[in-house]
Amino acid sequence: MRRWAIGLLATLALCAAVVGAMRTSASAGTDAAKAENITLWVGFSARELKAIKSVVAEYDKKTSNVTVKVVGGIDDDKITAAIRSGNVPDVVSSFTSANVGKYCSTGAWIDLKPFLSKDKIDVNIFPKTTQYYTQYKGKRCALPMLADVYGFYYNKKMFKAAGLKGPPKTMSQLTAYAKKLTKRGSNGSIKVAGYNPFLGFYAGNAPDLSTYAPLFGAKWIDGAGKSTMAKDPAWGKILRWQKGLVDWYGYKNLQRFNAGAADEFSASHAFEIGKLAMMIDGEWRVAFIQAEHPELSYGTAPAPVDDAHPELYGAGYVNGTIIGIPKGVKHKDEAWALLKYLTTNSHALALLSNSIRNVPSTKASLNHPDIKPDPNFKTFLKLFANPNSKTSPITAAGNAYGSLIQAFTVKWQAGNAGNLQGGLKKVDKNIDAQLKQAQAGGVP
């Protein structure tokens, strides 16, 4: 599973960590001493962490010379702190694929090319999108370990009661359906939200607009590496559509609804308990619903798209878990062997996909016989393969650019951003300055 939080502090700290923790590394494939125990850091927790540990336990049985300790609940701040201290785990993973630009450009994660070449692994075993977000300017310091794809969830019981035949395919349909499915109290309060457009409410409403960008065909950066928030009209269309629905609900009404909603990774998730009729969310929600509310009658589909671009229907936002070897690791051979298993072994990826319901991240694993069939999960396999599915840009500034977008969008939806075009031009200016500084080796 993935959260939308930008993690600006982790990005800022990463530059300082690499500068403050420069260490001499042994050449790829040579270890000073063989390890008996190695450590894997992952962001997963609770049920998902158990799934990771189960697959790693199977690896331990196959690899008699090493035992792997799995530590969960790791974020980019903890990874950065470990690099700064010089006391690093053997293998690390991150939910923030956009940070690969920082990890690769600064050397915080080591170059995996020598290992890939030695074992004759062609990166074309991975789909193009995952190839893109695991490298920066040709330096591949990470590999994908499962992918996340955002699609559409809808409550079938509520749809039937409202006389709706199937999921909306355009944003205008989504707006109409949201209004029809919403139930209010006598004071205008929201009892059931047809669709919650509030940026920052659950993962599908990322404040940096990443989950909406592929649905409108929006582009973050032009060929010259400049931000295009003001130049590409798609961004304005996203925000005007979003603000229109926010205003229909009432900003304060949405705030109250959000305040009363449970954490999105709890069993009282608003969609799971019938307080939300439709939402954009990641494929992992299929596993959460199965574990927490198997009685829920729901369906999945591609998310609605801009009315002017029906050809985009079937696409979605893609990112995923990246995994690499941190600078200063002592046992590279053992670290690489584990990393290779978790990212290229179709059986292991299928087992992880079955338990966590993330999308397996190699072409071969997508159709592996070990994957348990599920029509709701199958939607996301198709979205992943769609050529119009996109991810966030990989830059030297990591995903810090998203914090600049977020700073504007949270003001915009509250009605405090002023002129939309003028605000987007300012965002462009700030992002361009940030990227220029990062490319020059400065701390953004």
PyMOL commands that set and color helices and strands:
alter all, ss='L'
color gray80, all
select helices_A, chain A and resi 8-20+46-62+76-85+97-106+113-118+123-125+128-132+156-162+171-181+203-205+213-216+233-249+251-260+285-292+310-312+332-344+346-356+365-367+375-385+401-414+420-439
alter helices_A, ss='H'
color red, helices_A
select strands_A, chain A and resi 37-41+67-71+91-94+143-155+183-184+190-195+276-282+298-301+318-324
alter strands_A, ss='S'
color yellow, strands_A
deselect
rebuild
show_as cartoon
